[in-house]
Amino acid sequence: VHVHDKIIVVSCGTGSQCIQWLGFVGIARYDEQNLQGWLQLGKPLKILLSSGVVLNNTDAICEVLQDKEHVYIETSRHP
């Protein structure tokens, strides 16, 4: 997960979580010490593939992403 200037590895297990979950986890982990990145970054506005395609927040991760595929999170606030 790319969140501004950081790349954050997120283990998704079977990938049954929705895409929006991936955005929230990436933002939380942006703050490596306290896992409260949302205080700086707010919430995920868009989650995109490297091609620029916007993913649907309610899709299951396993249905739209391949293992180790990179996604980019646009946030409501900027660091």
C-alpha positions as CSV (number, residue, x, y, z in Angstrom):
1,V,0.0,0.0,0.0
2,H,1.4,3.4,-1.0
3,V,0.4,6.2,1.3
4,H,2.0,9.5,0.3
5,D,5.8,9.0,0.8
6,K,5.7,5.5,2.4
7,I,5.1,1.9,1.1
8,I,3.4,-0.1,3.8
9,V,3.2,-3.9,3.6
10,V,-0.3,-5.2,4.6
11,S,-0.9,-8.9,5.0
12,C,-4.5,-9.6,3.9
13,G,-4.7,-13.4,4.7
14,T,-7.4,-14.8,2.4
15,G,-8.3,-11.3,1.2
16,S,-11.9,-11.5,2.2
17,Q,-11.8,-8.0,3.6
18,C,-13.1,-5.1,1.5
19,I,-10.9,-2.7,-0.4
20,Q,-11.8,0.1,2.0
21,W,-10.3,-1.9,4.9
22,L,-7.0,-1.9,3.1
23,G,-7.2,1.9,2.9
24,F,-7.9,2.3,6.6
25,V,-5.1,-0.1,7.6
26,G,-2.6,1.6,5.3
27,I,-3.5,5.0,6.8
28,A,-3.3,3.7,10.4
29,R,0.1,2.2,9.8
30,Y,1.5,5.4,8.3
31,D,2.1,6.3,11.9
32,E,4.6,3.5,12.7
33,Q,4.8,4.3,16.4
34,N,1.1,4.6,17.5
35,L,-0.8,3.3,14.4
36,Q,-2.9,6.4,14.4
37,G,-2.1,7.7,10.9
38,W,-5.7,8.9,10.5
39,L,-4.9,11.8,12.9
40,Q,-2.6,13.2,10.2
41,L,-4.1,11.8,7.1
42,G,-7.9,11.5,7.7
43,K,-9.7,8.8,5.8
44,P,-9.1,7.1,2.5
45,L,-10.8,9.0,-0.4
46,K,-9.7,6.7,-3.2
47,I,-7.8,3.4,-3.6
48,L,-6.2,3.1,-7.0
49,L,-4.2,0.5,-9.0
50,S,-0.8,1.6,-10.4
51,S,-2.6,2.0,-13.7
52,G,-4.8,4.7,-12.2
53,V,-8.0,2.6,-12.1
54,V,-10.1,3.4,-9.0
55,L,-11.1,0.4,-7.0
56,N,-14.6,0.0,-5.6
57,N,-14.5,0.2,-1.8
58,T,-16.9,-2.6,-1.2
59,D,-15.1,-5.2,-3.5
60,A,-13.3,-8.0,-1.7
61,I,-9.5,-7.8,-1.9
62,C,-9.2,-11.3,-3.3
63,E,-11.6,-10.5,-6.2
64,V,-9.8,-7.5,-7.5
65,L,-6.1,-7.7,-6.5
66,Q,-3.3,-10.2,-7.1
67,D,-0.8,-11.2,-4.4
68,K,1.8,-8.5,-3.7
69,E,0.0,-6.0,-6.0
70,H,0.6,-2.4,-5.2
71,V,-2.3,0.1,-4.5
72,Y,-2.2,3.8,-3.9
73,I,-4.3,5.5,-1.2
74,E,-5.5,9.1,-1.7
75,T,-6.3,10.6,1.7
76,S,-8.6,13.4,2.9
77,R,-5.7,15.2,4.6
78,H,-2.0,15.6,3.6
79,P,1.0,15.2,5.9
